Amino acid sequence: MYKEDCIFCKIVQKKISANIVYEDELCLGFKDINPVTPVHILFIPKKHITSLDEVYEEDVNLIGHVLLNISKYARKEGLVERGYRVVNNIGKDAGQSVFHIHFHLLAGRRFSWPPG
């Protein structure tokens, strides 16, 4: 379930503190320590999965649960009217720096396309 050297697993286990804004039995949402937007929340499953590339059939409901709760959180925080972005990086070249699947909820400023 957890990987010993994973910082996000340590946050799930409360071995490392984080500014948690959402938690249920399957997932956790917390403020990014290096935000790139006024609202920058990371949502993770509590189960260790390295990346989206390692999601399997048994994880479909879990990942759906995480995404649903991102949407619920965005509505609760009033982010829907202006819009928000959800980002998932897969691998080093795409910018993944923590190898525990996570989704960035970004909001609070205007975004451009392409993202870079």
N, CA, C and O atoms as CSV, one atom per row, in Angstrom:
chain,resi,resn,atom,element,x,y,z
A,1,MET,N,N,0.831,-1.199,0.000
A,1,MET,CA,C,0.000,0.000,0.000
A,1,MET,C,C,0.870,1.257,0.000
A,1,MET,O,O,0.627,2.169,-0.789
A,2,TYR,N,N,1.882,1.320,0.873
A,2,TYR,CA,C,2.759,2.479,0.945
A,2,TYR,C,C,4.160,2.094,0.488
A,2,TYR,O,O,4.567,0.936,0.578
A,3,LYS,N,N,4.884,3.086,-0.001
A,3,LYS,CA,C,6.281,2.883,-0.359
A,3,LYS,C,C,7.110,3.651,0.659
A,3,LYS,O,O,6.878,4.839,0.884
A,4,GLU,N,N,8.054,2.992,1.261
A,4,GLU,CA,C,8.810,3.535,2.399
A,4,GLU,C,C,9.525,4.854,2.099
A,4,GLU,O,O,9.569,5.734,2.959
A,5,ASP,N,N,10.083,5.007,0.900
A,5,ASP,CA,C,10.866,6.209,0.592
A,5,ASP,C,C,10.071,7.280,-0.161
A,5,ASP,O,O,10.657,8.215,-0.706
A,6,CYS,N,N,8.752,7.151,-0.194
A,6,CYS,CA,C,7.896,8.098,-0.926
A,6,CYS,C,C,7.405,9.207,0.003
A,6,CYS,O,O,6.771,8.937,1.024
A,7,ILE,N,N,7.700,10.444,-0.357
A,7,ILE,CA,C,7.294,11.587,0.473
A,7,ILE,C,C,5.771,11.687,0.589
A,7,ILE,O,O,5.260,12.038,1.653
A,8,PHE,N,N,5.041,11.384,-0.488
A,8,PHE,CA,C,3.583,11.473,-0.412
A,8,PHE,C,C,3.009,10.358,0.461
A,8,PHE,O,O,2.023,10.579,1.165
A,9,CYS,N,N,3.606,9.167,0.430
A,9,CYS,CA,C,3.170,8.104,1.339
A,9,CYS,C,C,3.405,8.519,2.791
A,9,CYS,O,O,2.606,8.196,3.669
A,10,LYS,N,N,4.495,9.229,3.037
A,10,LYS,CA,C,4.779,9.706,4.396
A,10,LYS,C,C,3.765,10.767,4.825
A,10,LYS,O,O,3.411,10.843,6.002
A,11,ILE,N,N,3.299,11.582,3.887
A,11,ILE,CA,C,2.249,12.562,4.190
A,11,ILE,C,C,0.943,11.831,4.516
A,11,ILE,O,O,0.257,12.185,5.475
A,12,VAL,N,N,0.602,10.820,3.726
A,12,VAL,CA,C,-0.607,10.028,3.980
A,12,VAL,C,C,-0.560,9.415,5.376
A,12,VAL,O,O,-1.564,9.401,6.089
A,13,GLN,N,N,0.611,8.909,5.762
A,13,GLN,CA,C,0.769,8.262,7.067
A,13,GLN,C,C,0.965,9.260,8.205
A,13,GLN,O,O,1.093,8.866,9.364
A,14,LYS,N,N,0.988,10.560,7.872
A,14,LYS,CA,C,1.164,11.644,8.854
A,14,LYS,C,C,2.559,11.633,9.486
A,14,LYS,O,O,2.749,12.131,10.596
A,15,LYS,N,N,3.529,11.063,8.772
A,15,LYS,CA,C,4.921,11.102,9.223
A,15,LYS,C,C,5.579,12.424,8.837
A,15,LYS,O,O,6.569,12.838,9.440
A,16,ILE,N,N,5.011,13.080,7.821
A,16,ILE,CA,C,5.440,14.414,7.378
A,16,ILE,C,C,4.184,15.277,7.366
A,16,ILE,O,O,3.136,14.839,6.892
A,17,SER,N,N,4.284,16.494,7.881
A,17,SER,CA,C,3.109,17.358,7.917
A,17,SER,C,C,2.863,18.013,6.562
A,17,SER,O,O,3.784,18.222,5.772
A,18,ALA,N,N,1.617,18.322,6.324
A,18,ALA,CA,C,1.194,19.019,5.110
A,18,ALA,C,C,-0.045,19.831,5.463
A,18,ALA,O,O,-0.740,19.538,6.436
A,19,ASN,N,N,-0.306,20.843,4.666
A,19,ASN,CA,C,-1.497,21.663,4.859
A,19,ASN,C,C,-2.649,20.975,4.121
A,19,ASN,O,O,-2.939,21.288,2.966
A,20,ILE,N,N,-3.292,20.042,4.805
A,20,ILE,CA,C,-4.340,19.208,4.212
A,20,ILE,C,C,-5.647,19.985,4.134
A,20,ILE,O,O,-6.107,20.562,5.119
A,21,VAL,N,N,-6.236,19.987,2.935
A,21,VAL,CA,C,-7.501,20.691,2.718
A,21,VAL,C,C,-8.648,19.727,2.435
A,21,VAL,O,O,-9.816,20.110,2.487
A,22,TYR,N,N,-8.309,18.476,2.135
A,22,TYR,CA,C,-9.331,17.459,1.881
A,22,TYR,C,C,-8.768,16.090,2.258
A,22,TYR,O,O,-7.610,15.783,1.978
A,23,GLU,N,N,-9.608,15.271,2.898
A,23,GLU,CA,C,-9.198,13.897,3.189
A,23,GLU,C,C,-10.423,13.023,3.345
A,23,GLU,O,O,-11.412,13.417,3.964
A,24,ASP,N,N,-10.348,11.834,2.776
A,24,ASP,CA,C,-11.323,10.787,3.034
A,24,ASP,C,C,-10.556,9.473,3.119
A,24,ASP,O,O,-9.327,9.477,3.198
A,25,GLU,N,N,-11.262,8.361,3.104
A,25,GLU,CA,C,-10.599,7.073,3.304
A,25,GLU,C,C,-9.684,6.669,2.142
A,25,GLU,O,O,-8.811,5.817,2.312
A,26,LEU,N,N,-9.878,7.277,0.958
A,26,LEU,CA,C,-9.124,6.863,-0.226
A,26,LEU,C,C,-8.146,7.895,-0.771
A,26,LEU,O,O,-7.191,7.537,-1.461
A,27,CYS,N,N,-8.373,9.173,-0.470
A,27,CYS,CA,C,-7.512,10.192,-1.070
A,27,CYS,C,C,-7.285,11.370,-0.141
A,27,CYS,O,O,-7.932,11.528,0.895
A,28,LEU,N,N,-6.334,12.185,-0.566
A,28,LEU,CA,C,-5.890,13.322,0.239
A,28,LEU,C,C,-5.651,14.498,-0.705
A,28,LEU,O,O,-5.159,14.324,-1.819
A,29,GLY,N,N,-6.007,15.698,-0.241
A,29,GLY,CA,C,-5.701,16.931,-0.973
A,29,GLY,C,C,-4.951,17.865,-0.043
A,29,GLY,O,O,-5.367,18.082,1.095
A,30,PHE,N,N,-3.838,18.423,-0.525
A,30,PHE,CA,C,-3.050,19.321,0.310
A,30,PHE,C,C,-2.410,20.406,-0.542
A,30,PHE,O,O,-2.204,20.231,-1.743
A,31,LYS,N,N,-2.096,21.535,0.098
A,31,LYS,CA,C,-1.506,22.661,-0.612
A,31,LYS,C,C,-0.076,22.330,-1.033
A,31,LYS,O,O,0.699,21.771,-0.257
A,32,ASP,N,N,0.259,22.681,-2.269
A,32,ASP,CA,C,1.610,22.485,-2.784
A,32,ASP,C,C,2.562,23.420,-2.044
A,32,ASP,O,O,2.235,24.587,-1.827
A,33,ILE,N,N,3.721,22.928,-1.659
A,33,ILE,CA,C,4.667,23.777,-0.916
A,33,ILE,C,C,5.373,24.784,-1.815
A,33,ILE,O,O,5.975,25.736,-1.318
A,34,ASN,N,N,5.309,24.591,-3.128
A,34,ASN,CA,C,5.876,25.538,-4.096
A,34,ASN,C,C,4.813,25.888,-5.124
A,34,ASN,O,O,4.919,25.491,-6.284
A,35,PRO,N,N,3.784,26.631,-4.712
A,35,PRO,CA,C,2.665,26.891,-5.624
A,35,PRO,C,C,3.074,27.725,-6.836
A,35,PRO,O,O,3.890,28.642,-6.739
A,36,VAL,N,N,2.481,27.380,-7.980
A,36,VAL,CA,C,2.721,28.141,-9.214
A,36,VAL,C,C,1.509,28.992,-9.594
A,36,VAL,O,O,1.552,29.749,-10.563
A,37,THR,N,N,0.444,28.860,-8.832
A,37,THR,CA,C,-0.775,29.658,-9.011
A,37,THR,C,C,-1.314,30.001,-7.624
A,37,THR,O,O,-0.927,29.375,-6.638
A,38,PRO,N,N,-2.206,30.993,-7.541
A,38,PRO,CA,C,-2.777,31.336,-6.239
A,38,PRO,C,C,-3.448,30.147,-5.535
A,38,PRO,O,O,-3.376,30.023,-4.312
A,39,VAL,N,N,-4.089,29.288,-6.304
A,39,VAL,CA,C,-4.638,28.040,-5.763
A,39,VAL,C,C,-3.849,26.908,-6.408
A,39,VAL,O,O,-3.870,26.749,-7.629
A,40,HIS,N,N,-3.155,26.123,-5.592
A,40,HIS,CA,C,-2.357,24.993,-6.100
A,40,HIS,C,C,-2.452,23.874,-5.076
A,40,HIS,O,O,-1.728,23.847,-4.081
A,41,ILE,N,N,-3.367,22.950,-5.352
A,41,ILE,CA,C,-3.642,21.837,-4.452
A,41,ILE,C,C,-3.238,20.541,-5.147
A,41,ILE,O,O,-3.521,20.347,-6.330
A,42,LEU,N,N,-2.576,19.658,-4.407
A,42,LEU,CA,C,-2.240,18.336,-4.924
A,42,LEU,C,C,-3.241,17.334,-4.376
A,42,LEU,O,O,-3.491,17.294,-3.171
A,43,PHE,N,N,-3.810,16.531,-5.252
A,43,PHE,CA,C,-4.701,15.444,-4.848
A,43,PHE,C,C,-4.014,14.132,-5.167
A,43,PHE,O,O,-3.518,13.931,-6.276
A,44,ILE,N,N,-3.987,13.238,-4.184
A,44,ILE,CA,C,-3.320,11.949,-4.347
A,44,ILE,C,C,-4.204,10.829,-3.824
A,44,ILE,O,O,-4.990,11.037,-2.899
A,45,PRO,N,N,-4.081,9.635,-4.411
A,45,PRO,CA,C,-4.697,8.483,-3.762
A,45,PRO,C,C,-3.817,8.081,-2.584
A,45,PRO,O,O,-2.602,8.274,-2.626
A,46,LYS,N,N,-4.408,7.534,-1.553
A,46,LYS,CA,C,-3.610,7.083,-0.414
A,46,LYS,C,C,-2.792,5.842,-0.775
A,46,LYS,O,O,-1.731,5.607,-0.197
A,47,LYS,N,N,-3.273,5.066,-1.708
A,47,LYS,CA,C,-2.530,3.909,-2.212
A,47,LYS,C,C,-1.375,4.402,-3.070
A,47,LYS,O,O,-1.557,5.299,-3.893
A,48,HIS,N,N,-0.204,3.836,-2.893
A,48,HIS,CA,C,0.942,4.225,-3.724
A,48,HIS,C,C,0.786,3.643,-5.126
A,48,HIS,O,O,0.724,2.428,-5.314
A,49,ILE,N,N,0.727,4.541,-6.094
A,49,ILE,CA,C,0.785,4.202,-7.518
A,49,ILE,C,C,1.808,5.168,-8.086
A,49,ILE,O,O,1.693,6.375,-7.875
A,50,THR,N,N,2.789,4.674,-8.789
A,50,THR,CA,C,3.898,5.509,-9.245
A,50,THR,C,C,3.471,6.607,-10.204
A,50,THR,O,O,3.875,7.758,-10.043
A,51,SER,N,N,2.660,6.269,-11.200
A,51,SER,CA,C,2.228,7.268,-12.177
A,51,SER,C,C,0.982,6.774,-12.891
A,51,SER,O,O,0.554,5.636,-12.694
A,52,LEU,N,N,0.403,7.631,-13.720
A,52,LEU,CA,C,-0.768,7.251,-14.504
A,52,LEU,C,C,-0.437,6.071,-15.403
A,52,LEU,O,O,-1.318,5.276,-15.731
A,53,ASP,N,N,0.812,5.950,-15.803
A,53,ASP,CA,C,1.254,4.841,-16.638
A,53,ASP,C,C,1.202,3.509,-15.898
A,53,ASP,O,O,1.304,2.453,-16.523
A,54,GLU,N,N,1.046,3.544,-14.586
A,54,GLU,CA,C,0.976,2.321,-13.796
A,54,GLU,C,C,-0.385,2.138,-13.120
A,54,GLU,O,O,-0.495,1.469,-12.092
A,55,VAL,N,N,-1.415,2.740,-13.711
A,55,VAL,CA,C,-2.785,2.528,-13.248
A,55,VAL,C,C,-3.321,1.296,-13.984
A,55,VAL,O,O,-3.228,1.195,-15.207
A,56,TYR,N,N,-3.876,0.379,-13.221
A,56,TYR,CA,C,-4.402,-0.853,-13.795
A,56,TYR,C,C,-5.901,-0.951,-13.521
A,56,TYR,O,O,-6.467,-0.118,-12.813
A,57,GLU,N,N,-6.535,-1.969,-14.086
A,57,GLU,CA,C,-7.987,-2.134,-13.957
A,57,GLU,C,C,-8.462,-2.010,-12.511
A,57,GLU,O,O,-9.501,-1.403,-12.253
A,58,GLU,N,N,-7.716,-2.574,-11.571
A,58,GLU,CA,C,-8.158,-2.534,-10.169
A,58,GLU,C,C,-8.093,-1.128,-9.576
A,58,GLU,O,O,-8.634,-0.890,-8.496
A,59,ASP,N,N,-7.436,-0.190,-10.273
A,59,ASP,CA,C,-7.293,1.186,-9.780
A,59,ASP,C,C,-8.291,2.167,-10.392
A,59,ASP,O,O,-8.324,3.334,-10.004
A,60,VAL,N,N,-9.095,1.711,-11.335
A,60,VAL,CA,C,-9.993,2.613,-12.065
A,60,VAL,C,C,-10.936,3.356,-11.117
A,60,VAL,O,O,-11.081,4.574,-11.227
A,61,ASN,N,N,-11.567,2.652,-10.204
A,61,ASN,CA,C,-12.496,3.311,-9.277
A,61,ASN,C,C,-11.770,4.288,-8.359
A,61,ASN,O,O,-12.302,5.350,-8.038
A,62,LEU,N,N,-10.567,3.938,-7.938
A,62,LEU,CA,C,-9.782,4.808,-7.068
A,62,LEU,C,C,-9.425,6.116,-7.772
A,62,LEU,O,O,-9.600,7.192,-7.201
A,63,ILE,N,N,-8.929,6.033,-8.996
A,63,ILE,CA,C,-8.556,7.243,-9.742
A,63,ILE,C,C,-9.801,8.066,-10.059
A,63,ILE,O,O,-9.762,9.295,-10.002
A,64,GLY,N,N,-10.893,7.408,-10.390
A,64,GLY,CA,C,-12.158,8.125,-10.599
A,64,GLY,C,C,-12.594,8.851,-9.340
A,64,GLY,O,O,-13.094,9.974,-9.409
A,65,HIS,N,N,-12.409,8.219,-8.197
A,65,HIS,CA,C,-12.753,8.829,-6.905
A,65,HIS,C,C,-11.916,10.087,-6.666
A,65,HIS,O,O,-12.444,11.114,-6.240
A,66,VAL,N,N,-10.619,10.006,-6.940
A,66,VAL,CA,C,-9.741,11.175,-6.772
A,66,VAL,C,C,-10.215,12.313,-7.666
A,66,VAL,O,O,-10.344,13.447,-7.207
A,67,LEU,N,N,-10.474,12.023,-8.937
A,67,LEU,CA,C,-10.904,13.063,-9.878
A,67,LEU,C,C,-12.253,13.662,-9.488
A,67,LEU,O,O,-12.442,14.874,-9.589
A,68,LEU,N,N,-13.176,12.838,-9.050
A,68,LEU,CA,C,-14.477,13.344,-8.598
A,68,LEU,C,C,-14.304,14.303,-7.425
A,68,LEU,O,O,-14.984,15.326,-7.353
A,69,ASN,N,N,-13.404,13.981,-6.514
A,69,ASN,CA,C,-13.205,14.844,-5.352
A,69,ASN,C,C,-12.453,16.126,-5.689
A,69,ASN,O,O,-12.607,17.132,-4.996
A,70,ILE,N,N,-11.650,16.104,-6.732
A,70,ILE,CA,C,-11.063,17.361,-7.230
A,70,ILE,C,C,-12.185,18.279,-7.690
A,70,ILE,O,O,-12.204,19.463,-7.355
A,71,SER,N,N,-13.111,17.734,-8.453
A,71,SER,CA,C,-14.244,18.510,-8.956
A,71,SER,C,C,-15.114,19.038,-7.812
A,71,SER,O,O,-15.514,20.202,-7.826
A,72,LYS,N,N,-15.401,18.208,-6.846
A,72,LYS,CA,C,-16.208,18.635,-5.697
A,72,LYS,C,C,-15.501,19.744,-4.922
A,72,LYS,O,O,-16.135,20.716,-4.510
A,73,TYR,N,N,-14.205,19.603,-4.725
A,73,TYR,CA,C,-13.438,20.616,-4.007
A,73,TYR,C,C,-13.460,21.941,-4.780
A,73,TYR,O,O,-13.646,23.005,-4.189
A,74,ALA,N,N,-13.270,21.870,-6.093
A,74,ALA,CA,C,-13.281,23.081,-6.923
A,74,ALA,C,C,-14.634,23.791,-6.834
A,74,ALA,O,O,-14.685,25.017,-6.737
A,75,ARG,N,N,-15.719,23.033,-6.867
A,75,ARG,CA,C,-17.054,23.643,-6.726
A,75,ARG,C,C,-17.207,24.284,-5.357
A,75,ARG,O,O,-17.672,25.418,-5.247
A,76,LYS,N,N,-16.817,23.561,-4.311
A,76,LYS,CA,C,-16.950,24.059,-2.934
A,76,LYS,C,C,-16.163,25.349,-2.735
A,76,LYS,O,O,-16.603,26.238,-2.007
A,77,GLU,N,N,-15.001,25.456,-3.378
A,77,GLU,CA,C,-14.143,26.626,-3.225
A,77,GLU,C,C,-14.471,27.746,-4.217
A,77,GLU,O,O,-13.792,28.773,-4.230
A,78,GLY,N,N,-15.493,27.563,-5.038
A,78,GLY,CA,C,-15.909,28.601,-5.972
A,78,GLY,C,C,-14.970,28.793,-7.154
A,78,GLY,O,O,-14.860,29.900,-7.681
A,79,LEU,N,N,-14.306,27.751,-7.569
A,79,LEU,CA,C,-13.332,27.863,-8.662
A,79,LEU,C,C,-13.932,27.640,-10.043
A,79,LEU,O,O,-13.294,27.944,-11.051
A,80,VAL,N,N,-15.137,27.118,-10.100
A,80,VAL,CA,C,-15.725,26.715,-11.372
A,80,VAL,C,C,-16.034,27.899,-12.274
A,80,VAL,O,O,-15.804,27.827,-13.481
A,81,GLU,N,N,-16.549,28.984,-11.716
A,81,GLU,CA,C,-16.972,30.124,-12.541
A,81,GLU,C,C,-15.825,30.673,-13.391
A,81,GLU,O,O,-16.002,30.900,-14.588
A,82,ARG,N,N,-14.676,30.885,-12.802
A,82,ARG,CA,C,-13.523,31.412,-13.549
A,82,ARG,C,C,-12.742,30.309,-14.239
A,82,ARG,O,O,-12.052,30.558,-15.228
A,83,GLY,N,N,-12.845,29.096,-13.726
A,83,GLY,CA,C,-12.175,27.956,-14.326
A,83,GLY,C,C,-10.953,27.514,-13.539
A,83,GLY,O,O,-10.401,28.262,-12.732
A,84,TYR,N,N,-10.557,26.307,-13.791
A,84,TYR,CA,C,-9.385,25.725,-13.146
A,84,TYR,C,C,-8.775,24.694,-14.085
A,84,TYR,O,O,-9.400,24.276,-15.060
A,85,ARG,N,N,-7.578,24.300,-13.788
A,85,ARG,CA,C,-6.861,23.312,-14.590
A,85,ARG,C,C,-6.433,22.165,-13.676
A,85,ARG,O,O,-6.041,22.377,-12.529
A,86,VAL,N,N,-6.518,20.940,-14.213
A,86,VAL,CA,C,-6.033,19.755,-13.517
A,86,VAL,C,C,-4.905,19.181,-14.367
A,86,VAL,O,O,-5.085,18.909,-15.554
A,87,VAL,N,N,-3.739,18.999,-13.748
A,87,VAL,CA,C,-2.548,18.542,-14.464
A,87,VAL,C,C,-2.011,17.276,-13.809
A,87,VAL,O,O,-1.950,17.162,-12.585
A,88,ASN,N,N,-1.625,16.332,-14.654
A,88,ASN,CA,C,-0.949,15.120,-14.190
A,88,ASN,C,C,0.274,14.912,-15.066
A,88,ASN,O,O,0.153,14.744,-16.280
A,89,ASN,N,N,1.449,14.924,-14.457
A,89,ASN,CA,C,2.700,14.727,-15.182
A,89,ASN,C,C,3.127,13.267,-15.057
A,89,ASN,O,O,3.030,12.672,-13.984
A,90,ILE,N,N,3.598,12.699,-16.162
A,90,ILE,CA,C,4.007,11.300,-16.176
A,90,ILE,C,C,5.442,11.214,-16.663
A,90,ILE,O,O,5.708,11.386,-17.853
A,91,GLY,N,N,6.356,10.953,-15.763
A,91,GLY,CA,C,7.765,10.812,-16.111
A,91,GLY,C,C,8.546,12.104,-15.970
A,91,GLY,O,O,7.982,13.197,-15.914
A,92,LYS,N,N,9.868,11.945,-15.916
A,92,LYS,CA,C,10.763,13.082,-15.680
A,92,LYS,C,C,10.653,14.167,-16.737
A,92,LYS,O,O,10.577,15.348,-16.397
A,93,ASP,N,N,10.641,13.795,-18.012
A,93,ASP,CA,C,10.593,14.804,-19.078
A,93,ASP,C,C,9.290,15.600,-19.081
A,93,ASP,O,O,9.241,16.715,-19.601
A,94,ALA,N,N,8.241,15.031,-18.506
A,94,ALA,CA,C,6.962,15.739,-18.411
A,94,ALA,C,C,6.864,16.579,-17.141
A,94,ALA,O,O,5.886,17.299,-16.943
A,95,GLY,N,N,7.879,16.484,-16.281
A,95,GLY,CA,C,7.902,17.296,-15.072
A,95,GLY,C,C,7.532,16.572,-13.798
A,95,GLY,O,O,7.416,17.207,-12.749
A,96,GLN,N,N,7.341,15.254,-13.852
A,96,GLN,CA,C,7.025,14.529,-12.620
A,96,GLN,C,C,8.269,14.469,-11.747
A,96,GLN,O,O,9.308,13.956,-12.164
A,97,SER,N,N,8.153,14.996,-10.533
A,97,SER,CA,C,9.296,14.994,-9.614
A,97,SER,C,C,9.060,14.110,-8.395
A,97,SER,O,O,10.018,13.688,-7.747
A,98,VAL,N,N,7.806,13.823,-8.074
A,98,VAL,CA,C,7.473,12.877,-7.015
A,98,VAL,C,C,6.764,11.711,-7.690
A,98,VAL,O,O,5.742,11.894,-8.351
A,99,PHE,N,N,7.306,10.528,-7.521
A,99,PHE,CA,C,6.795,9.367,-8.237
A,99,PHE,C,C,5.750,8.607,-7.422
A,99,PHE,O,O,5.892,7.429,-7.094
A,100,HIS,N,N,4.693,9.357,-7.119
A,100,HIS,CA,C,3.436,8.876,-6.534
A,100,HIS,C,C,2.395,9.674,-7.306
A,100,HIS,O,O,2.409,10.904,-7.269
A,101,ILE,N,N,1.499,8.998,-7.997
A,101,ILE,CA,C,0.552,9.704,-8.862
A,101,ILE,C,C,-0.122,10.840,-8.099
A,101,ILE,O,O,-0.584,10.664,-6.972
A,102,HIS,N,N,-0.166,11.992,-8.729
A,102,HIS,CA,C,-0.814,13.153,-8.119
A,102,HIS,C,C,-1.350,14.060,-9.210
A,102,HIS,O,O,-0.839,14.101,-10.329
A,103,PHE,N,N,-2.383,14.775,-8.851
A,103,PHE,CA,C,-3.058,15.688,-9.761
A,103,PHE,C,C,-2.969,17.087,-9.173
A,103,PHE,O,O,-3.329,17.309,-8.017
A,104,HIS,N,N,-2.490,18.020,-9.969
A,104,HIS,CA,C,-2.394,19.418,-9.555
A,104,HIS,C,C,-3.711,20.109,-9.899
A,104,HIS,O,O,-4.119,20.120,-11.060
A,105,LEU,N,N,-4.367,20.674,-8.916
A,105,LEU,CA,C,-5.524,21.545,-9.137
A,105,LEU,C,C,-4.978,22.966,-9.112
A,105,LEU,O,O,-4.508,23.443,-8.079
A,106,LEU,N,N,-5.043,23.633,-10.251
A,106,LEU,CA,C,-4.483,24.977,-10.409
A,106,LEU,C,C,-5.599,25.960,-10.731
A,106,LEU,O,O,-6.448,25.691,-11.581
A,107,ALA,N,N,-5.594,27.102,-10.048
A,107,ALA,CA,C,-6.628,28.112,-10.288
A,107,ALA,C,C,-6.164,29.451,-9.724
A,107,ALA,O,O,-5.132,29.549,-9.061
A,108,GLY,N,N,-6.958,30.471,-10.009
A,108,GLY,CA,C,-6.699,31.775,-9.426
A,108,GLY,C,C,-6.003,32.751,-10.344
A,108,GLY,O,O,-5.716,33.879,-9.945
A,109,ARG,N,N,-5.725,32.336,-11.567
A,109,ARG,CA,C,-5.168,33.242,-12.573
A,109,ARG,C,C,-5.522,32.709,-13.949
A,109,ARG,O,O,-5.950,31.564,-14.094
A,110,ARG,N,N,-5.344,33.531,-14.934
A,110,ARG,CA,C,-5.625,33.140,-16.320
A,110,ARG,C,C,-4.489,32.257,-16.839
A,110,ARG,O,O,-3.318,32.519,-16.566
A,111,PHE,N,N,-4.838,31.222,-17.579
A,111,PHE,CA,C,-3.869,30.298,-18.166
A,111,PHE,C,C,-3.790,30.506,-19.669
A,111,PHE,O,O,-4.745,30.961,-20.298
A,112,SER,N,N,-2.650,30.170,-20.228
A,112,SER,CA,C,-2.505,30.236,-21.682
A,112,SER,C,C,-2.400,28.821,-22.234
A,112,SER,O,O,-2.277,27.849,-21.489
A,113,TRP,N,N,-2.452,28.731,-23.555
A,113,TRP,CA,C,-2.314,27.436,-24.237
A,113,TRP,C,C,-1.458,27.649,-25.454
A,113,TRP,O,O,-1.690,28.631,-26.159
A,114,PRO,N,N,-0.502,26.828,-25.762
A,114,PRO,CA,C,-0.175,25.621,-25.023
A,114,PRO,C,C,0.535,25.936,-23.710
A,114,PRO,O,O,1.105,27.014,-23.545
A,115,PRO,N,N,0.494,24.976,-22.772
A,115,PRO,CA,C,1.020,25.242,-21.443
A,115,PRO,C,C,2.528,25.339,-21.367
A,115,PRO,O,O,3.037,25.892,-20.392
A,116,GLY,N,N,3.268,24.838,-22.330
A,116,GLY,CA,C,4.718,24.951,-22.274
A,116,GLY,C,C,5.326,23.648,-22.301
A,116,GLY,O,O,6.552,23.538,-22.261
